[in-house]
Amino acid sequence: MIYIFNRIIFAGKSGFPGRSVRLNLRHRKKTNYNILSFLIKFNKPLTISFFIFLSGFLFIYCSTAPVHEKQRSAVTTEDLIQPEQAPAAEAEKAVSENMSPAAQTVPEVYIPDLRNINSILNLEYPRDRLGGIFWREKDFNSTVYLSFDDGPNMNLMKGNEGFQTISDSILDTLKVHNIKAVFFINGQNLEFAVPAERDELKRVLMRMINEGHLIGNHSYNHHNLARGIYADGMNDREDIAREFNMTQAGLNDILEFVYPLVLVRPPYAEPGRSNELDLWLQSEQQYLISLQFDSYDYAFKADGNWNEVRLLERMEELLDEQPEGGVLLLHELESTAAILPGYIDKIITEKGFTTGKMEDLLIKKYGR
């Protein structure tokens, strides 16, 4: 057999010539082997089932396909809430429902009364030492100065007019007795998850300011600064600065203006002091506010040794030991909010003490 061009020549028994077969390679008919042709030709029942399945699939797909951009205007705002946003919306609704009546009527515009903090800023800060009120001081003229640590406390407690925040309950008591206090806040308590929580924080903080109270800095995370925040003895001053600066920044963000936190109480008060802390406060011209009386309110247990009766007895003992008066340490706790009227009526007032303003005490000490 010989292949010449497009022709195959089959030779005879004795050689050429023989018959030939032409190869039509260019116009050879091609066979279609796709699945649809196969089904139609060989299995019609299977073909019908296939088309029914395909129609069902297309119907389901078109029904659940995303809305086209041109149809977006017909979608409601509720439909546009993404799954990850839904819990936040629910949380905001829950916060709103649990607010006290006063909290649900938040004014749109706040005008802060900053006269008391400005009176402190106008003082001449000591040039060669740390300014403040220290625990060894005695000259208070039988006056008690109330201070509250670890706020603001936005947890709810039952009050005379329904549920209200613990901070509001304390403010209500102070308002009834016409007493001004200093609230030393923690930066972590200024954190919020939804806008409604932010509005609540702003309302409480503005209430503190406009009812004549002072706000002080109690650090961000409540670390014992005397031990070093990370217990490594390194960069302590930078760590201390960060703790207080973060709280200042958080307050600025909530209030939407700068309220200078020039009054400082380190966590754990005197045991939380260190040389690095004092030097930083002095460099920033901030006042350290220590204490003369520790109320022990943080140890409260209704059925324990430090119940309400025992705490009131302790306050009475403390005032008997130091009739000159001084700064009283309290905390923004539910138990403290409940006991506070007893502290004021049964102990401070009955013993002949008066209550004073921190700005007046600082003016007396550092005024020109």
C-alpha positions in Angstrom: 0.0 0.0 0.0 1.3 3.4 -1.0 0.0 6.8 0.3 0.3 9.4 -2.5 -1.2 12.8 -1.7 -4.9 12.1 -0.8 -5.0 8.7 -2.4 -4.3 5.2 -1.1 -3.1 2.8 -3.8 -3.6 -0.8 -3.1 -1.1 -2.8 -5.2 -2.1 -6.1 -7.0 -0.4 -9.3 -6.5 2.3 -8.5 -8.9 2.5 -4.7 -8.2 0.9 -1.7 -9.9 -1.8 -0.9 -11.1 -4.4 -1.6 -8.5 -7.6 0.1 -7.2 -7.5 3.3 -5.4 -9.6 5.0 -2.6 -9.7 8.8 -2.2 -9.7 10.3 1.3 -12.1 13.2 1.6 -10.5 14.7 4.7 -11.8 18.2 4.3 -15.5 17.5 3.8 -15.8 14.5 6.1 -19.1 14.6 8.0 -18.7 15.2 11.7 -20.8 13.4 14.3 -22.4 15.4 17.2 -22.1 13.5 20.5 -23.5 16.1 22.9 -25.7 14.9 25.8 -28.9 16.6 24.6 -28.8 15.0 21.2 -28.2 11.6 22.8 -31.2 12.0 25.1 -33.5 13.1 22.3 -32.5 10.3 20.1 -32.3 7.4 22.5 -34.3 8.1 25.7 -37.4 10.4 25.3 -38.8 9.8 28.9 -35.4 10.8 30.4 -35.4 13.8 28.2 -38.8 15.0 29.5 -37.6 14.5 33.1 -34.5 16.5 32.4 -36.5 19.5 31.1 -38.9 19.4 34.1 -35.9 19.5 36.5 -34.2 22.3 34.6 -37.5 24.4 34.6 -37.8 23.9 38.4 -34.2 24.9 39.0 -34.6 28.1 36.9 -37.8 29.1 38.7 -36.2 28.7 42.2 -33.1 30.6 41.1 -35.0 33.5 39.7 -37.2 33.7 42.8 -34.3 34.0 45.2 -31.9 36.1 43.1 -30.7 39.5 44.5 -32.8 42.6 43.8 -31.6 44.5 40.8 -30.3 48.0 41.4 -33.3 49.5 39.4 -35.7 47.9 41.9 -33.8 49.2 45.0 -36.2 52.1 45.6 -39.0 49.8 46.4 -37.2 48.1 49.2 -38.0 49.4 52.8 -35.4 50.5 55.3 -36.2 47.4 57.4 -35.2 45.2 54.5 -31.9 47.0 54.1 -30.7 46.0 57.7 -27.9 43.5 57.2 -27.8 40.4 59.4 -24.7 41.8 61.3 -26.5 45.1 62.0 -29.7 43.5 63.4 -28.3 42.7 66.9 -27.1 46.3 67.2 -30.6 47.6 66.3 -32.2 45.3 68.8 -29.7 46.4 71.5 -30.4 50.1 70.8 -34.2 49.4 71.1 -33.6 47.6 74.4 -31.6 50.5 75.8 -34.3 52.9 74.8 -37.1 50.9 76.4 -35.2 50.6 79.7 -34.4 54.3 80.0 -35.9 56.3 82.8 -38.5 58.9 81.8 -35.9 61.7 82.1 -33.5 59.8 79.9 -36.0 59.5 77.0 -36.4 63.3 76.7 -32.8 64.1 75.9 -32.5 67.7 74.7 -30.8 68.1 71.3 -28.5 70.9 72.4 -26.5 71.0 75.6 -25.1 74.2 77.1 -22.5 73.2 79.7 -22.0 75.2 82.9 -18.2 75.2 83.3 -17.9 77.9 85.9 -16.6 75.5 88.7 -14.0 73.8 86.6 -12.8 77.2 85.2 -12.4 78.5 88.7 -9.9 75.6 89.2 -8.1 76.3 85.9 -7.7 79.9 86.9 -5.7 79.0 90.0 -1.9 79.4 90.1 -0.5 75.9 90.1 2.4 75.3 92.5 5.7 75.7 90.6 7.9 73.3 92.7 5.5 70.6 93.9 2.5 68.6 93.1 -0.9 70.3 93.7 -3.9 68.6 95.3 -5.5 67.5 98.5 -3.5 64.8 100.3 -4.5 62.2 102.8 -2.4 63.6 105.7 -4.2 67.0 105.6 -6.4 68.0 108.5 -7.6 71.5 108.0 -11.1 71.1 106.7 -13.1 73.1 109.2 -15.6 70.2 110.0 -16.5 70.0 106.3 -17.0 66.7 104.3 -16.3 66.7 100.6 -18.0 63.8 98.8 -16.3 62.0 95.9 -17.5 59.0 93.9 -15.1 56.7 92.0 -15.6 54.2 89.1 -18.4 55.9 87.2 -20.4 56.6 85.3 -22.5 53.5 86.2 -25.2 53.1 83.6 -26.7 49.9 85.1 -30.3 50.3 86.1 -31.8 50.1 89.6 -35.3 50.6 90.8 -36.0 54.1 92.0 -39.0 56.1 93.2 -40.1 56.7 89.6 -39.3 53.4 88.0 -35.9 52.2 86.8 -33.1 54.6 86.5 -29.3 54.5 86.2 -27.2 54.2 89.4 -25.5 57.5 88.5 -29.0 59.1 88.2 -30.0 57.7 91.6 -26.9 59.2 93.2 -27.4 62.5 91.5 -31.1 62.6 92.6 -30.0 62.2 96.3 -27.3 64.9 96.0 -29.8 67.3 94.4 -32.4 66.8 97.2 -29.7 67.6 99.8 -28.1 70.4 97.7 -24.7 68.7 97.9 -22.0 69.0 95.2 -19.5 66.1 94.6 -16.6 65.1 92.4 -17.2 62.1 90.1 -13.9 60.3 89.2 -14.7 58.4 86.0 -13.0 55.4 84.4 -12.5 55.6 80.6 -13.7 52.0 80.0 -17.1 53.1 81.4 -17.4 55.6 78.5 -17.4 52.8 75.9 -20.7 52.3 74.1 -22.0 49.8 71.5 -24.9 51.7 69.9 -25.8 55.4 69.5 -28.5 55.2 72.2 -25.9 54.3 74.8 -23.7 57.2 73.8 -26.7 59.6 74.2 -27.4 58.2 77.6 -23.8 58.6 78.7 -23.8 62.2 77.4 -27.0 62.9 79.2 -25.7 61.7 82.6 -22.3 63.4 82.2 -24.0 66.7 81.2 -26.3 66.3 84.2 -23.2 66.0 86.5 -21.8 69.2 85.0 -24.9 71.3 84.9 -26.0 70.4 88.4 -22.7 71.8 89.7 -20.6 68.7 90.2 -17.0 68.2 89.0 -15.7 65.3 86.9 -12.3 63.9 87.6 -10.0 61.3 86.0 -9.7 57.8 87.5 -7.6 56.3 84.7 -9.0 54.1 81.8 -8.5 50.5 83.0 -8.2 50.9 86.8 -4.7 49.4 86.9 -2.7 49.9 90.1 -0.3 52.5 88.7 2.1 52.2 91.6 3.0 48.6 90.6 3.5 49.5 86.9 0.7 48.8 84.5 2.4 45.8 83.0 4.5 45.0 86.1 7.7 45.3 84.0 9.0 48.5 85.5 9.5 49.9 82.1 8.0 53.0 80.4 5.8 53.6 83.5 5.4 57.3 82.8 4.3 56.7 79.2 1.8 54.0 80.4 0.4 56.3 83.1 0.0 59.2 80.6 -1.8 56.8 78.2 -4.2 55.7 80.9 -5.3 59.3 81.7 -5.1 60.7 78.2 -7.4 57.9 76.9 -10.0 58.8 79.4 -9.8 62.4 78.5 -10.2 61.5 74.8 -13.2 59.3 75.6 -14.9 62.1 77.5 -14.2 64.6 74.8 -15.8 62.2 72.3 -19.0 61.8 74.3 -19.5 65.4 75.3 -18.3 66.8 71.9 -16.3 69.5 73.7 -13.2 69.5 75.9 -13.9 69.2 79.6 -10.4 69.3 81.2 -9.9 66.5 83.7 -7.5 68.3 85.9 -8.6 66.5 89.1 -7.1 63.1 89.3 -7.5 60.2 91.7 -5.3 57.1 90.9 -7.0 53.7 91.3 -6.6 52.4 94.8 -6.0 56.0 96.0 -2.8 56.3 98.1 -1.6 52.7 97.5 -1.9 53.5 93.8 0.5 56.5 93.9 4.0 56.4 92.7 6.8 58.8 92.1 6.4 58.5 88.4 2.7 59.3 88.7 3.3 62.4 90.9 5.9 63.7 88.5 3.6 63.2 85.5 0.7 65.0 87.3 3.0 67.8 88.2 4.3 68.2 84.7 0.7 68.3 83.4 -0.4 70.7 86.2 -3.1 68.4 87.4 -4.3 68.1 91.0 -4.1 64.8 92.9 -7.3 64.4 95.1 -6.7 61.8 97.8 -9.0 61.1 100.8 -9.4 61.2 104.5 -12.3 58.8 104.8 -12.7 55.4 103.1 -16.4 54.4 103.4 -15.7 50.7 102.6 -18.9 50.8 100.5 -17.2 48.5 97.9 -17.2 45.8 100.6 -21.0 45.9 101.0 -22.8 42.5 101.4 -26.4 42.5 102.5 -26.0 39.3 104.5 -22.3 39.8 105.4 -20.1 41.6 107.8 -20.3 44.8 105.8 -24.0 45.3 105.6 -25.8 48.6 105.7 -25.8 48.9 109.5 -22.1 48.1 109.7 -21.2 50.6 107.0 -23.1 53.4 108.7 -21.4 52.5 112.0 -18.0 52.7 110.3 -18.8 56.2 108.9 -19.8 57.3 112.3 -16.5 56.0 113.8 -14.4 57.7 111.0 -16.0 61.1 111.6 -15.5 60.7 115.4 -11.8 60.0 114.8 -11.4 63.0 112.6 -13.8 65.8 113.5 -11.9 68.2 111.2 -13.6 66.6 108.2 -12.1 65.8 104.8 -12.6 64.0 101.5 -15.0 61.0 101.7 -14.4 58.2 99.2 -17.5 56.5 97.8 -18.2 54.5 94.7 -20.9 54.6 92.0 -22.5 51.3 93.2 -26.2 50.3 93.6 -25.6 49.6 97.3 -24.0 53.1 97.8 -26.9 54.7 96.0 -29.3 53.0 98.4 -27.3 53.9 101.5 -26.4 57.4 100.5 -29.4 59.1 102.1 -28.4 57.4 105.4 -24.8 58.6 105.1 -26.0 62.2 104.7 -28.9 62.3 107.1 -27.9 60.0 109.9 -24.2 60.6 110.0 -22.9 63.8 108.4 -25.8 66.1 109.2 -26.6 64.7 112.7 -23.0 65.1 113.7 -22.9 68.7 112.8 -20.7 68.5 109.7 -21.3 70.6 106.6 -20.7 69.5 103.0 -18.5 71.5 100.7 -17.4 72.0 97.1 -14.0 70.8 95.9 -13.4 74.0 94.0 -13.8 76.0 97.1 -11.3 73.8 99.0 -8.7 74.2 96.2 -9.3 78.0 95.9 -8.8 78.3 99.7 -5.5 76.4 99.3 -4.1 77.7 96.0 -6.0 81.0 95.4 -3.9 84.1 94.8 
